[in-house]
Amino acid sequence: PEGLSTEAAPVLFLLATHGEGEPTDNALAFHKALGSEELALAMADVRFAAFGLGNKQYEHFNSMGKWIDARMAELGAQRICELGLGDDDEDINGDFEKWREALWQRLAPADDKERLGPP
């Protein structure tokens, strides 16, 4: 239909950090795979946004969110909006809402000339 984008959908990452900055058990294989250098060519056309879930009381606050954001950019993917850092010690829901609003503005701004440009 006219007006619908033919671009691939953006990839959204929501990652928690476990223990001493490691991925959670269900993200171990993903973390290992994304560490592969073979992915660099495959990421050039990928648009992404990331939100980390953590607690500032821990030394490695949101290290997985920070890692995925940096790694995707390193692989050549295009960041849609700034990394969101949720803090469970404060207001993680409020942190998420601020990030979600910024993301939504990048995906569907009132003025289309801003759509998906650099954050």
C-alpha positions as CSV (number, residue, x, y, z in Angstrom):
1,P,0.0,0.0,0.0
2,E,1.1,3.5,-0.7
3,G,2.8,5.3,2.2
4,L,4.1,2.2,3.9
5,S,7.9,2.0,4.2
6,T,9.7,-0.8,2.4
7,E,12.6,-0.5,4.9
8,A,13.3,-3.4,7.2
9,A,11.8,-2.9,10.7
10,P,14.2,-1.5,13.3
11,V,15.7,-3.8,15.9
12,L,14.9,-3.0,19.5
13,F,17.1,-4.3,22.3
14,L,16.0,-4.5,25.9
15,L,18.7,-6.0,27.9
16,A,19.3,-6.7,31.6
17,T,22.7,-7.1,33.2
18,H,23.5,-10.0,35.5
19,G,26.0,-10.4,38.3
20,E,29.3,-8.7,37.5
21,G,28.2,-7.2,34.2
22,E,27.4,-10.4,32.3
23,P,24.5,-11.2,30.1
24,T,21.5,-13.0,31.7
25,D,21.4,-16.8,31.1
26,N,18.9,-16.4,28.2
27,A,21.2,-13.9,26.4
28,L,24.4,-15.8,26.6
29,A,24.2,-17.3,23.1
30,F,23.2,-14.0,21.7
31,H,26.1,-12.2,23.4
32,K,28.5,-14.8,22.0
33,A,27.1,-14.6,18.5
34,L,27.2,-10.8,18.4
35,G,30.8,-10.9,19.4
36,S,31.6,-12.5,16.0
37,E,33.5,-10.4,13.5
38,E,31.5,-12.1,10.7
39,L,28.5,-10.0,11.5
40,A,30.1,-6.7,10.4
41,L,28.9,-6.8,6.8
42,A,25.4,-7.9,7.9
43,M,24.8,-4.9,10.1
44,A,25.3,-2.0,7.7
45,D,21.6,-1.7,6.9
46,V,20.3,-2.5,10.4
47,R,18.6,0.3,12.4
48,F,18.5,-0.2,16.1
49,A,17.7,1.2,19.5
50,A,18.7,-0.1,22.9
51,F,17.4,0.2,26.5
52,G,19.3,-1.3,29.4
53,L,17.7,-2.5,32.6
54,G,19.8,-2.2,35.7
55,N,20.3,-0.8,39.2
56,K,22.9,2.0,39.9
57,Q,23.7,0.3,43.2
58,Y,25.7,-2.3,41.2
59,E,29.2,-1.6,40.0
60,H,28.5,-2.7,36.4
61,F,25.3,-0.6,36.0
62,N,23.6,-1.4,32.7
63,S,26.8,-2.9,31.2
64,M,24.8,-5.1,28.8
65,G,22.8,-2.1,27.5
66,K,25.9,-0.1,27.0
67,W,27.6,-3.1,25.4
68,I,24.9,-3.7,22.8
69,D,24.7,-0.1,21.9
70,A,28.4,0.2,21.4
71,R,28.7,-3.1,19.6
72,M,26.0,-2.5,17.1
73,A,27.4,0.9,16.3
74,E,30.9,-0.7,15.9
75,L,29.4,-3.2,13.5
76,G,28.1,-0.4,11.4
77,A,24.4,-0.5,12.4
78,Q,22.5,2.8,12.5
79,R,21.4,4.0,15.9
80,I,17.9,5.4,15.9
81,C,18.0,7.1,19.3
82,E,20.2,7.4,22.2
83,L,20.7,4.5,24.6
84,G,18.2,4.4,27.4
85,L,19.4,3.4,30.8
86,G,16.7,2.2,33.2
87,D,17.5,2.3,36.9
88,D,15.5,0.0,39.1
89,D,16.8,1.8,42.2
90,E,15.0,4.9,41.1
91,D,12.2,5.0,38.5
92,I,12.8,2.4,35.9
93,N,9.3,2.8,34.5
94,G,9.9,6.6,34.1
95,D,13.3,5.9,32.5
96,F,11.6,3.6,30.0
97,E,8.8,6.1,29.2
98,K,11.4,8.8,28.5
99,W,13.3,6.5,26.2
100,R,10.1,5.2,24.5
101,E,9.0,8.7,23.8
102,A,12.3,9.6,22.3
103,L,12.3,6.5,20.2
104,W,8.7,7.1,19.0
105,Q,9.7,10.7,18.0
106,R,12.5,9.2,15.9
107,L,10.2,6.6,14.3
108,A,7.2,8.8,13.7
109,P,7.9,12.5,14.2
110,A,5.3,15.2,13.5
111,D,7.8,16.6,10.9
112,D,8.9,13.8,8.5
113,K,12.1,15.5,7.6
114,E,13.5,14.4,11.1
115,R,12.4,10.8,10.5
116,L,15.3,8.4,11.3
117,G,18.0,11.0,10.9
118,P,20.9,10.9,13.3
119,P,19.9,11.1,17.0
